[in-house]
Amino acid sequence: MRRHRHAKIVATVGPASSRPETLKALFLAGVDTFRLNFSHGTQDDHRSVHAAIRALEAEVGRPIAILQDLQGPKIRVGTVQGGRLDVVPGEVLRFVLSGMEGDRRAIPLPHREIFAAVVPGQELLIDDGRVRVRVVGIEAEALEAEVVIGGTIQNRKGVNLPGTMLDLSPLTAKDRADLAFGLDLGVDWVALSFVQKPADLIEARGLVGDRAGIMTKVEKPQALERIEDIVRLSDAVMVARGDLGVEIPHEDVPGRQKELIRACRLAVKPVVVATQMLDSMVAAPTPTRAEASDVATAIYDGADAVMLSAESATGRYPVEAVAMMDRIIRRTEQHKLYRSLIAASEPGEEETPPHAVATATADLAEAVGAAAIVAYTLSGTTAARIARRRPAVPILALTPDLGTSRRLSLLWGTHSLQSAEVDTYEEMVANATAHATREDFARANDLVLITAGIPFAVPGNTNNIRIAQIPQG
């Protein structure tokens, strides 16, 4: 089941893809990590999908990661008479903290944090910015706002407040219940929505511990202001271009994407690019040329993974969307400019011995024409340090920990396996060459580079490189 590409694919599971036979088809088409979106569906729905993915994992004999994406504190308007309200530029609307069913003089906005944070002149973007209003007056439990861009305000549509720091935890009561449920199921990653500051990650870590990796979704401008600290406290990062693209100008999103990918590579954290990557394939069997270029750009930038949302969750062509993304990735990575562009985006060196050993492993593997790099890793750090270099040589990560092997399914260029612990140098070499052969990475007489930390079973202690030749027979 070896993937002949470096970048990974994350696919969201939904009504179009939740059946066991469809999940298998998606995996065979190229999915490495399945995303369960807890903004939709019930816990029973997600439990069934989780069980089906774990059964599929046992059937195919490959670790498969499961990402739980928490809803977060989504801010929404309440309900209005008739379910919709048409507004025009220049009109002044009144938003109120409480109210059952409103009109243009009392539109419910049941979020006290907004009334405490906004000041005159700030803008509220409703329904992904389709309607834009500017605050002109504030009371304790009401505010007046002039319509800047008119349109239709419908029930329960989302509200974004660019540049406004809200006193909100990223974990609502619903999120906490969903998180406990997901951790009990055994999810591998937890995606945290609407992170604004490093303290949000500390709060989440207190709940998650080491039971799953924490993936920060960068979708607020406030997070960009403290991004180095946020990346450092995260286990992975998602460039969530949907809400981020509402709160910052569209023209700033591509540059921010590149900055985030570079920051994550420097910090040795996997980074996922998400939102509308092949959006046309929700309803059509092929994407637009611009969408294909969008996926390719993320690959040229060095992203660890790219993600499908509605394309695989509710679209008409979920398997075709995954297959298309797989083809775009492989063709991009085969392009003659790919290696030079990846090398040009190298973020620099970390001045620590383990990083130096990982860099030397990647460089030496390319210099001697090795068939593969075999990385022994307990926590996944050794493999991540090598992947940070984005070597042309594939990485085979061997770990005794099943959770680590699943989480590594998200890491660039890494084929992960659960393998028994080794106790001696000779056992390390024999085990590495056997797995490299069995997994179709190397054949007789090929060279492989083996890296590990000695003494064995000490996390984060990458300090040894060995060149080995695959034996005959």
VOBANU-802429 format. One record per residue (C-alpha): residue in one letter; y, x, z. Coordinates in Angstrom, 3 decimals. Layout:
residues N
r resn:A	y:Y	x:X	z:Z
...
//
This chain:
residues 473
r resn:M	y:0.000	x:0.000	z:0.000
r resn:R	y:2.360	x:2.914	z:-0.609
r resn:R	y:5.821	x:1.959	z:-1.908
r resn:H	y:7.020	x:4.194	z:-4.721
r resn:R	y:10.657	x:4.089	z:-3.617
r resn:H	y:12.740	x:5.380	z:-0.722
r resn:A	y:15.053	x:2.481	z:0.210
r resn:K	y:13.509	x:-0.502	z:1.969
r resn:I	y:13.746	x:-4.268	z:1.473
r resn:V	y:14.499	x:-6.834	z:4.176
r resn:A	y:13.852	x:-10.473	z:3.279
r resn:T	y:14.867	x:-13.567	z:5.235
r resn:V	y:12.177	x:-16.160	z:5.876
r resn:G	y:13.073	x:-19.825	z:5.474
r resn:P	y:11.728	x:-23.085	z:4.056
r resn:A	y:11.116	x:-21.457	z:0.663
r resn:S	y:9.069	x:-18.600	z:2.067
r resn:S	y:7.449	x:-19.563	z:5.368
r resn:R	y:3.959	x:-20.405	z:4.111
r resn:P	y:1.374	x:-17.647	z:4.696
r resn:E	y:0.565	x:-17.334	z:0.988
r resn:T	y:4.260	x:-16.922	z:0.135
r resn:L	y:4.744	x:-14.318	z:2.871
r resn:K	y:1.861	x:-12.343	z:1.406
r resn:A	y:3.329	x:-12.606	z:-2.096
r resn:L	y:6.681	x:-11.390	z:-0.759
r resn:F	y:5.049	x:-8.423	z:0.958
r resn:L	y:3.116	x:-7.474	z:-2.161
r resn:A	y:6.328	x:-7.776	z:-4.185
r resn:G	y:8.017	x:-5.252	z:-1.910
r resn:V	y:9.189	x:-6.630	z:1.457
r resn:D	y:9.094	x:-4.058	z:4.266
r resn:T	y:10.785	x:-6.082	z:7.031
r resn:F	y:10.921	x:-9.843	z:7.481
r resn:R	y:14.056	x:-11.388	z:9.012
r resn:L	y:13.813	x:-14.519	z:11.163
r resn:N	y:17.242	x:-16.183	z:11.204
r resn:F	y:17.666	x:-17.974	z:14.535
r resn:S	y:20.756	x:-19.779	z:13.261
r resn:H	y:18.248	x:-22.112	z:11.602
r resn:G	y:14.856	x:-23.511	z:12.484
r resn:T	y:13.181	x:-24.171	z:15.819
r resn:Q	y:11.389	x:-21.747	z:18.072
r resn:D	y:8.103	x:-23.362	z:17.031
r resn:D	y:8.984	x:-22.688	z:13.383
r resn:H	y:9.637	x:-19.019	z:14.141
r resn:R	y:6.488	x:-18.737	z:16.250
r resn:S	y:4.397	x:-19.923	z:13.299
r resn:V	y:6.053	x:-17.466	z:10.912
r resn:H	y:5.638	x:-14.615	z:13.383
r resn:A	y:1.934	x:-15.365	z:13.725
r resn:A	y:1.527	x:-15.514	z:9.933
r resn:I	y:3.245	x:-12.126	z:9.503
r resn:R	y:1.070	x:-10.515	z:12.161
r resn:A	y:-2.032	x:-11.958	z:10.486
r resn:L	y:-0.796	x:-10.552	z:7.165
r resn:E	y:-0.242	x:-7.168	z:8.819
r resn:A	y:-3.845	x:-7.118	z:10.009
r resn:E	y:-5.070	x:-8.142	z:6.559
r resn:V	y:-3.192	x:-5.453	z:4.604
r resn:G	y:-3.571	x:-2.724	z:7.209
r resn:R	y:0.122	x:-1.751	z:7.118
r resn:P	y:2.769	x:-2.079	z:9.839
r resn:I	y:5.317	x:-4.787	z:9.044
r resn:A	y:8.578	x:-5.075	z:10.953
r resn:I	y:9.998	x:-8.388	z:12.159
r resn:L	y:13.751	x:-8.699	z:12.695
r resn:Q	y:15.061	x:-11.458	z:14.959
r resn:D	y:18.642	x:-12.296	z:13.950
r resn:L	y:20.464	x:-14.088	z:16.770
r resn:Q	y:23.064	x:-16.710	z:15.898
r resn:G	y:25.837	x:-15.419	z:18.146
r resn:P	y:29.017	x:-17.258	z:19.199
r resn:K	y:29.845	x:-18.920	z:15.909
r resn:I	y:33.239	x:-20.624	z:16.143
r resn:R	y:33.413	x:-23.996	z:14.418
r resn:V	y:35.702	x:-26.994	z:14.167
r resn:G	y:34.381	x:-30.238	z:15.572
r resn:T	y:33.982	x:-33.522	z:13.716
r resn:V	y:36.707	x:-35.435	z:11.894
r resn:Q	y:36.930	x:-39.027	z:10.760
r resn:G	y:34.921	x:-39.589	z:7.607
r resn:G	y:33.359	x:-36.150	z:7.889
r resn:R	y:36.112	x:-34.405	z:5.907
r resn:L	y:39.842	x:-33.912	z:5.902
r resn:D	y:41.833	x:-32.961	z:2.794
r resn:V	y:44.867	x:-30.806	z:3.604
r resn:V	y:47.685	x:-29.437	z:1.434
r resn:P	y:49.910	x:-26.330	z:1.703
r resn:G	y:52.929	x:-26.814	z:3.981
r resn:E	y:51.286	x:-29.535	z:6.035
r resn:V	y:51.250	x:-28.997	z:9.815
r resn:L	y:47.942	x:-29.687	z:11.574
r resn:R	y:47.217	x:-29.976	z:15.268
r resn:F	y:44.031	x:-28.462	z:16.723
r resn:V	y:42.910	x:-29.563	z:20.187
r resn:L	y:40.434	x:-28.146	z:22.668
r resn:S	y:38.685	x:-31.447	z:23.341
r resn:G	y:38.094	x:-34.639	z:21.447
r resn:M	y:35.166	x:-36.525	z:19.987
r resn:E	y:36.230	x:-37.339	z:16.427
r resn:G	y:39.568	x:-36.090	z:15.220
r resn:D	y:42.132	x:-36.475	z:12.486
r resn:R	y:44.911	x:-34.232	z:11.186
r resn:R	y:46.866	x:-34.708	z:14.445
r resn:A	y:43.888	x:-33.826	z:16.665
r resn:I	y:41.268	x:-31.659	z:14.962
r resn:P	y:38.679	x:-30.636	z:17.602
r resn:L	y:38.361	x:-26.870	z:18.109
r resn:P	y:36.108	x:-26.644	z:21.191
r resn:H	y:36.580	x:-22.947	z:21.984
r resn:R	y:38.908	x:-22.218	z:24.909
r resn:E	y:38.900	x:-18.499	z:24.052
r resn:I	y:40.926	x:-19.211	z:20.902
r resn:F	y:43.755	x:-20.924	z:22.771
r resn:A	y:43.907	x:-17.992	z:25.206
r resn:A	y:44.014	x:-15.326	z:22.490
r resn:V	y:46.090	x:-16.522	z:19.512
r resn:V	y:49.842	x:-16.075	z:19.147
r resn:P	y:52.270	x:-17.595	z:16.631
r resn:G	y:51.941	x:-16.059	z:13.190
r resn:Q	y:48.188	x:-15.446	z:13.404
r resn:E	y:45.944	x:-17.073	z:10.830
r resn:L	y:42.778	x:-19.123	z:11.137
r resn:L	y:40.356	x:-19.088	z:8.217
r resn:I	y:38.215	x:-22.206	z:7.924
r resn:D	y:35.000	x:-22.446	z:5.888
r resn:D	y:34.904	x:-18.736	z:4.902
r resn:G	y:38.622	x:-18.776	z:4.108
r resn:R	y:38.555	x:-21.728	z:1.725
r resn:V	y:41.214	x:-23.254	z:3.984
r resn:R	y:43.785	x:-20.977	z:5.638
r resn:V	y:46.290	x:-22.032	z:8.324
r resn:R	y:48.968	x:-20.085	z:10.233
r resn:V	y:49.684	x:-20.774	z:13.909
r resn:V	y:53.247	x:-22.013	z:14.525
r resn:G	y:52.998	x:-23.379	z:18.066
r resn:I	y:50.703	x:-23.055	z:21.075
r resn:E	y:50.089	x:-25.191	z:24.160
r resn:A	y:47.502	x:-24.830	z:26.902
r resn:E	y:44.874	x:-26.923	z:25.095
r resn:A	y:46.385	x:-27.407	z:21.646
r resn:L	y:47.954	x:-25.474	z:18.833
r resn:E	y:49.898	x:-26.402	z:15.719
r resn:A	y:49.261	x:-24.609	z:12.455
r resn:E	y:50.805	x:-24.782	z:9.002
r resn:V	y:48.452	x:-24.977	z:6.047
r resn:V	y:48.789	x:-21.853	z:3.860
r resn:I	y:45.898	x:-22.554	z:1.492
r resn:G	y:44.869	x:-26.180	z:1.171
r resn:G	y:41.450	x:-27.668	z:0.650
r resn:T	y:38.881	x:-29.704	z:2.545
r resn:I	y:38.011	x:-29.278	z:6.222
r resn:Q	y:34.497	x:-30.581	z:6.772
r resn:N	y:32.606	x:-31.188	z:10.005
r resn:R	y:31.314	x:-28.129	z:11.866
r resn:K	y:32.660	x:-25.575	z:9.400
r resn:G	y:33.115	x:-22.041	z:10.690
r resn:V	y:36.443	x:-20.560	z:11.784
r resn:N	y:37.377	x:-16.882	z:11.546
r resn:L	y:40.332	x:-15.241	z:13.298
r resn:P	y:41.062	x:-11.898	z:11.614
r resn:G	y:42.530	x:-9.315	z:13.950
r resn:T	y:42.078	x:-11.431	z:17.084
r resn:M	y:40.001	x:-10.067	z:19.962
r resn:L	y:38.277	x:-13.010	z:21.614
r resn:D	y:36.932	x:-12.901	z:25.154
r resn:L	y:33.445	x:-13.826	z:23.971
r resn:S	y:30.057	x:-12.367	z:24.755
r resn:P	y:27.947	x:-11.885	z:21.605
r resn:L	y:25.127	x:-13.629	z:23.472
r resn:T	y:25.465	x:-17.374	z:24.038
r resn:A	y:23.116	x:-19.380	z:26.234
r resn:K	y:21.152	x:-20.239	z:23.080
r resn:D	y:20.971	x:-16.564	z:22.120
r resn:R	y:19.666	x:-15.584	z:25.542
r resn:A	y:16.916	x:-18.195	z:25.347
r resn:D	y:16.057	x:-17.155	z:21.786
r resn:L	y:16.077	x:-13.482	z:22.775
r resn:A	y:13.648	x:-14.039	z:25.642
r resn:F	y:11.447	x:-16.022	z:23.265
r resn:G	y:11.556	x:-13.316	z:20.578
r resn:L	y:10.831	x:-10.473	z:22.981
r resn:D	y:7.854	x:-12.382	z:24.355
r resn:L	y:6.588	x:-12.859	z:20.797
r resn:G	y:6.975	x:-9.143	z:20.141
r resn:V	y:9.742	x:-8.839	z:17.533
r resn:D	y:10.544	x:-5.274	z:16.490
r resn:W	y:14.292	x:-5.550	z:15.929
r resn:V	y:16.979	x:-7.806	z:17.414
r resn:A	y:20.140	x:-8.260	z:15.330
r resn:L	y:23.240	x:-8.884	z:17.428
r resn:S	y:25.916	x:-11.043	z:15.786
r resn:F	y:29.716	x:-10.807	z:16.182
r resn:V	y:29.819	x:-7.536	z:18.106
r resn:Q	y:33.444	x:-6.683	z:18.941
r resn:K	y:33.226	x:-3.730	z:21.357
r resn:P	y:30.799	x:-1.163	z:22.796
r resn:A	y:30.388	x:-3.191	z:26.002
r resn:D	y:28.673	x:-5.894	z:23.912
r resn:L	y:25.881	x:-3.413	z:23.148
r resn:I	y:25.572	x:-2.408	z:26.789
r resn:E	y:25.176	x:-6.065	z:27.751
r resn:A	y:22.474	x:-6.566	z:25.134
r resn:R	y:20.652	x:-3.385	z:26.112
r resn:G	y:20.380	x:-4.657	z:29.663
r resn:L	y:18.436	x:-7.648	z:28.346
r resn:V	y:16.399	x:-5.969	z:25.598
r resn:G	y:15.585	x:-2.655	z:27.256
r resn:D	y:13.134	x:-0.719	z:25.112
r resn:R	y:11.133	x:-3.783	z:24.026
r resn:A	y:12.837	x:-3.848	z:20.593
r resn:G	y:15.436	x:-1.952	z:18.600
r resn:I	y:18.977	x:-3.352	z:18.669
r resn:M	y:20.617	x:-3.777	z:15.266
r resn:T	y:24.373	x:-4.310	z:15.371
r resn:K	y:25.801	x:-6.598	z:12.704
r resn:V	y:29.226	x:-5.263	z:11.772
r resn:E	y:31.200	x:-8.356	z:10.822
r resn:K	y:34.372	x:-8.161	z:12.935
r resn:P	y:37.409	x:-5.920	z:12.293
r resn:Q	y:37.485	x:-5.179	z:16.028
r resn:A	y:34.093	x:-3.471	z:15.704
r resn:L	y:35.457	x:-1.179	z:12.999
r resn:E	y:38.082	x:0.100	z:15.450
r resn:R	y:35.337	x:1.409	z:17.805
r resn:I	y:32.646	x:2.003	z:15.230
r resn:E	y:31.586	x:5.493	z:16.351
r resn:D	y:30.802	x:4.267	z:19.868
r resn:I	y:29.147	x:1.120	z:18.538
r resn:V	y:26.909	x:3.081	z:16.161
r resn:R	y:25.993	x:5.497	z:18.948
r resn:L	y:24.892	x:2.624	z:21.217
r resn:S	y:22.939	x:0.857	z:18.449
r resn:D	y:19.452	x:1.594	z:17.160
r resn:A	y:20.408	x:0.387	z:13.662
r resn:V	y:23.380	x:-1.213	z:11.924
r resn:M	y:23.749	x:-4.039	z:9.423
r resn:V	y:26.756	x:-4.121	z:7.110
r resn:A	y:27.125	x:-7.915	z:7.276
r resn:R	y:29.518	x:-8.385	z:4.391
r resn:G	y:29.708	x:-12.186	z:4.688
r resn:D	y:31.838	x:-12.636	z:7.794
r resn:L	y:33.278	x:-9.129	z:7.474
r resn:G	y:34.491	x:-10.000	z:3.975
r resn:V	y:36.250	x:-13.076	z:5.351
r resn:E	y:38.070	x:-11.192	z:8.097
r resn:I	y:39.176	x:-8.145	z:6.095
r resn:P	y:40.538	x:-8.116	z:2.532
r resn:H	y:37.886	x:-8.274	z:-0.183
r resn:E	y:39.172	x:-5.055	z:-1.693
r resn:D	y:38.493	x:-3.201	z:1.584
r resn:V	y:34.820	x:-4.180	z:1.844
r resn:P	y:33.360	x:-1.576	z:-0.595
r resn:G	y:35.109	x:1.315	z:1.147
r resn:R	y:34.094	x:0.060	z:4.567
r resn:Q	y:30.495	x:-0.192	z:3.354
r resn:K	y:30.522	x:3.468	z:2.350
r resn:E	y:32.123	x:4.506	z:5.638
r resn:L	y:29.497	x:2.635	z:7.653
r resn:I	y:26.595	x:4.079	z:5.695
r resn:R	y:27.979	x:7.578	z:6.171
r resn:A	y:28.566	x:7.027	z:9.905
r resn:C	y:25.007	x:5.785	z:10.373
r resn:R	y:23.530	x:8.721	z:8.462
r resn:L	y:25.539	x:11.125	z:10.611
r resn:A	y:24.307	x:9.394	z:13.776
r resn:V	y:20.688	x:9.192	z:12.511
r resn:K	y:20.620	x:5.385	z:12.663
r resn:P	y:19.106	x:3.157	z:9.934
r resn:V	y:21.692	x:1.097	z:8.054
r resn:V	y:21.096	x:-2.170	z:6.175
r resn:V	y:23.452	x:-3.593	z:3.534
r resn:A	y:23.392	x:-7.401	z:3.480
r resn:T	y:24.900	x:-10.611	z:2.065
r resn:Q	y:24.915	x:-12.058	z:-1.467
r resn:M	y:23.168	x:-9.068	z:-3.013
r resn:L	y:21.320	x:-11.198	z:-5.566
r resn:D	y:23.005	x:-14.497	z:-4.781
r resn:S	y:22.580	x:-15.950	z:-8.280
r resn:M	y:18.817	x:-15.882	z:-7.731
r resn:V	y:19.111	x:-18.696	z:-5.219
r resn:A	y:19.144	x:-20.969	z:-8.263
r resn:A	y:18.362	x:-18.725	z:-11.257
r resn:P	y:15.376	x:-16.491	z:-12.107
r resn:T	y:17.615	x:-13.477	z:-12.829
r resn:P	y:20.704	x:-11.994	z:-11.156
r resn:T	y:24.049	x:-11.217	z:-12.715
r resn:R	y:24.660	x:-7.682	z:-13.946
r resn:A	y:27.293	x:-7.309	z:-11.220
r resn:E	y:24.717	x:-8.170	z:-8.544
r resn:A	y:22.282	x:-5.608	z:-9.932
r resn:S	y:25.096	x:-3.050	z:-9.775
r resn:D	y:25.864	x:-4.090	z:-6.189
r resn:V	y:22.293	x:-3.359	z:-5.096
r resn:A	y:22.323	x:-0.063	z:-6.994
r resn:T	y:25.613	x:0.963	z:-5.355
r resn:A	y:24.086	x:0.553	z:-1.892
r resn:I	y:21.169	x:2.726	z:-3.011
r resn:Y	y:23.460	x:5.408	z:-4.443
r resn:D	y:25.395	x:5.309	z:-1.144
r resn:G	y:22.182	x:6.155	z:0.711
r resn:A	y:21.529	x:2.900	z:2.586
r resn:D	y:18.191	x:2.713	z:4.350
r resn:A	y:17.616	x:-0.886	z:3.309
r resn:V	y:19.074	x:-3.798	z:1.375
r resn:M	y:18.637	x:-7.405	z:2.440
r resn:L	y:18.007	x:-10.782	z:0.857
r resn:S	y:19.283	x:-13.874	z:2.684
r resn:A	y:19.336	x:-17.289	z:0.992
r resn:E	y:17.632	x:-15.731	z:-2.054
r resn:S	y:14.347	x:-15.528	z:-0.147
r resn:A	y:14.942	x:-18.143	z:2.567
r resn:T	y:15.973	x:-21.230	z:0.603
r resn:G	y:16.154	x:-20.134	z:-3.022
r resn:R	y:13.989	x:-21.327	z:-5.879
r resn:Y	y:12.745	x:-17.820	z:-6.736
r resn:P	y:12.015	x:-15.903	z:-3.506
r resn:V	y:9.204	x:-13.714	z:-4.851
r resn:E	y:11.067	x:-13.009	z:-8.079
r resn:A	y:14.154	x:-11.978	z:-6.067
r resn:V	y:12.138	x:-9.444	z:-4.069
r resn:A	y:10.470	x:-8.117	z:-7.217
r resn:M	y:13.872	x:-7.774	z:-8.883
r resn:M	y:15.309	x:-5.908	z:-5.916
r resn:D	y:12.279	x:-3.614	z:-5.907
r resn:R	y:12.783	x:-2.821	z:-9.601
r resn:I	y:16.496	x:-2.154	z:-9.172
r resn:I	y:15.839	x:0.245	z:-6.287
r resn:R	y:13.102	x:2.137	z:-8.123
r resn:R	y:15.081	x:2.439	z:-11.338
r resn:T	y:18.201	x:3.567	z:-9.448
r resn:E	y:16.264	x:6.225	z:-7.545
r resn:Q	y:14.787	x:7.488	z:-10.821
r resn:H	y:18.197	x:7.846	z:-12.468
r resn:K	y:19.257	x:11.392	z:-13.328
r resn:L	y:22.431	x:11.129	z:-11.224
r resn:Y	y:20.743	x:9.754	z:-8.100
r resn:R	y:19.887	x:13.057	z:-6.399
r resn:S	y:23.333	x:14.542	z:-7.015
r resn:L	y:25.093	x:11.449	z:-5.661
r resn:I	y:22.865	x:11.372	z:-2.576
r resn:A	y:23.524	x:15.067	z:-1.978
r resn:A	y:27.273	x:14.538	z:-2.389
r resn:S	y:27.238	x:11.900	z:0.363
r resn:E	y:25.507	x:14.201	z:2.858
r resn:P	y:27.476	x:13.597	z:6.085
r resn:G	y:27.288	x:17.156	z:7.438
r resn:E	y:25.147	x:18.950	z:9.959
r resn:E	y:24.444	x:18.139	z:13.581
r resn:E	y:24.477	x:21.365	z:15.566
r resn:T	y:21.319	x:20.854	z:17.613
r resn:P	y:17.957	x:22.650	z:17.319
r resn:P	y:15.949	x:19.462	z:16.558
r resn:H	y:18.345	x:18.515	z:13.738
r resn:A	y:18.190	x:22.058	z:12.384
r resn:V	y:14.395	x:21.963	z:12.339
r resn:A	y:14.405	x:18.574	z:10.569
r resn:T	y:16.900	x:19.833	z:7.974
r resn:A	y:14.844	x:22.981	z:7.442
r resn:T	y:11.709	x:20.855	z:7.013
r resn:A	y:13.316	x:18.765	z:4.283
r resn:D	y:14.763	x:21.800	z:2.485
r resn:L	y:11.551	x:23.819	z:2.721
r resn:A	y:9.447	x:20.900	z:1.466
r resn:E	y:11.575	x:20.702	z:-1.663
r resn:A	y:11.613	x:24.487	z:-2.102
r resn:V	y:7.809	x:24.855	z:-2.067
r resn:G	y:7.150	x:21.674	z:-4.054
r resn:A	y:5.323	x:19.946	z:-1.207
r resn:A	y:3.639	x:16.625	z:-1.935
r resn:A	y:4.786	x:15.116	z:1.365
r resn:I	y:6.342	x:15.744	z:4.760
r resn:V	y:4.129	x:14.645	z:7.647
r resn:A	y:6.165	x:13.939	z:10.773
r resn:Y	y:4.511	x:13.435	z:14.118
r resn:T	y:6.789	x:11.172	z:16.127
r resn:L	y:6.513	x:9.223	z:19.357
r resn:S	y:9.844	x:7.399	z:19.365
r resn:G	y:10.612	x:7.699	z:15.628
r resn:T	y:13.398	x:10.231	z:16.142
r resn:T	y:11.660	x:13.101	z:14.304
r resn:A	y:11.130	x:10.973	z:11.198
r resn:A	y:14.717	x:9.660	z:11.377
r resn:R	y:16.134	x:13.192	z:11.528
r resn:I	y:14.247	x:14.146	z:8.391
r resn:A	y:15.161	x:10.899	z:6.603
r resn:R	y:18.829	x:11.573	z:7.401
r resn:R	y:18.623	x:14.459	z:4.930
r resn:R	y:17.383	x:12.059	z:2.210
r resn:P	y:14.798	x:14.525	z:0.836
r resn:A	y:13.164	x:14.050	z:-2.565
r resn:V	y:9.783	x:14.491	z:-0.847
r resn:P	y:8.251	x:11.355	z:0.751
r resn:I	y:7.895	x:11.201	z:4.546
r resn:L	y:4.621	x:10.184	z:6.192
r resn:A	y:5.353	x:9.310	z:9.835
r resn:L	y:2.399	x:9.364	z:12.223
r resn:T	y:2.816	x:7.805	z:15.652
r resn:P	y:0.452	x:6.562	z:18.366
r resn:D	y:2.861	x:3.725	z:19.161
r resn:L	y:2.432	x:0.513	z:17.154
r resn:G	y:5.985	x:-0.647	z:17.865
r resn:T	y:7.417	x:2.623	z:16.565
r resn:S	y:5.326	x:2.424	z:13.398
r resn:R	y:6.650	x:-1.081	z:12.753
r resn:R	y:10.303	x:-0.171	z:13.375
r resn:L	y:9.952	x:2.800	z:11.010
r resn:S	y:9.241	x:0.306	z:8.217
r resn:L	y:13.044	x:0.047	z:8.010
r resn:L	y:13.668	x:3.793	z:7.669
r resn:W	y:14.574	x:5.359	z:4.312
r resn:G	y:11.757	x:7.170	z:2.526
r resn:T	y:9.295	x:6.738	z:5.383
r resn:H	y:5.717	x:5.505	z:5.180
r resn:S	y:4.667	x:4.885	z:8.778
r resn:L	y:1.196	x:4.744	z:10.272
r resn:Q	y:-0.223	x:4.240	z:13.714
r resn:S	y:-2.385	x:7.278	z:14.417
r resn:A	y:-4.227	x:8.613	z:17.440
r resn:E	y:-2.501	x:11.243	z:19.552
r resn:V	y:-3.323	x:14.885	z:18.870
r resn:D	y:-3.762	x:17.523	z:21.547
r resn:T	y:-4.087	x:20.790	z:19.671
r resn:Y	y:-2.412	x:22.581	z:16.774
r resn:E	y:-5.635	x:22.553	z:14.733
r resn:E	y:-6.097	x:18.824	z:15.323
r resn:M	y:-2.503	x:18.237	z:14.232
r resn:V	y:-3.090	x:19.940	z:10.875
r resn:A	y:-6.463	x:18.305	z:10.220
r resn:N	y:-5.159	x:14.844	z:11.080
r resn:A	y:-2.032	x:15.283	z:8.942
r resn:T	y:-3.873	x:16.457	z:5.837
r resn:A	y:-6.475	x:13.704	z:6.208
r resn:H	y:-3.832	x:10.974	z:6.402
r resn:A	y:-1.811	x:12.448	z:3.534
r resn:T	y:-4.925	x:12.323	z:1.349
r resn:R	y:-6.075	x:8.891	z:2.490
r resn:E	y:-2.642	x:7.334	z:1.943
r resn:D	y:-2.424	x:8.788	z:-1.594
r resn:F	y:0.419	x:11.199	z:-0.867
r resn:A	y:-1.493	x:14.380	z:-1.658
r resn:R	y:-4.598	x:15.683	z:-3.391
r resn:A	y:-6.754	x:18.772	z:-3.074
r resn:N	y:-4.742	x:22.027	z:-3.108
r resn:D	y:-1.393	x:20.226	z:-2.668
r resn:L	y:0.958	x:21.537	z:-0.015
r resn:V	y:2.272	x:19.355	z:2.805
r resn:L	y:4.835	x:20.231	z:5.454
r resn:I	y:3.985	x:19.172	z:8.982
r resn:T	y:6.639	x:18.885	z:11.676
r resn:A	y:6.210	x:17.955	z:15.292
r resn:G	y:7.380	x:18.625	z:18.794
r resn:I	y:5.293	x:21.007	z:20.872
r resn:P	y:4.179	x:20.318	z:23.536
r resn:F	y:2.907	x:17.073	z:21.997
r resn:A	y:3.867	x:13.604	z:23.278
r resn:V	y:7.375	x:14.689	z:24.332
r resn:P	y:9.954	x:12.361	z:22.657
r resn:G	y:12.800	x:13.904	z:20.646
r resn:N	y:11.508	x:17.484	z:20.788
r resn:T	y:11.244	x:18.428	z:17.085
r resn:N	y:10.676	x:22.197	z:17.158
r resn:N	y:7.795	x:23.169	z:14.873
r resn:I	y:7.117	x:23.381	z:11.108
r resn:R	y:3.778	x:24.150	z:9.485
r resn:I	y:2.883	x:24.449	z:5.796
r resn:A	y:-0.665	x:23.296	z:5.118
r resn:Q	y:-2.778	x:23.014	z:1.989
r resn:I	y:-4.982	x:20.026	z:1.359
r resn:P	y:-8.597	x:21.294	z:1.409
r resn:Q	y:-11.103	x:20.759	z:-1.379
r resn:G	y:-13.650	x:17.996	z:-1.037
//
